[in-house]
Amino acid sequence: MSLRKNIKRSKFGKWLDAKGITQIDFADTSKVSRKTIWRLYNEKDYIPSSSILKKIMKTVRTIDKNKKTDDFFDI
């Protein structure tokens, strides 16, 4: 399996890569759809709804308690 470099990856996507977490694992843990996680991973300008954002940040903070929403999203 070859890994493709995605230059346009979002801050969230880069963070997942740095932590060695797959999109599928994060989606399953956070209870957010894989399609939404894919968008968060790849689309720099995508901002999820507030309910999805809460689930994402709750899961992120189980991995790194110091992360804030604005570390990933320009809200």
ABEGO torsion letter per residue (X at the ends): XBBBBBAABBAAAAAAAAAGBBAAAAAAAAGBBAAAAAAAAABAABBBBAAAAAAAAAAAAAABAABBAAAABBX
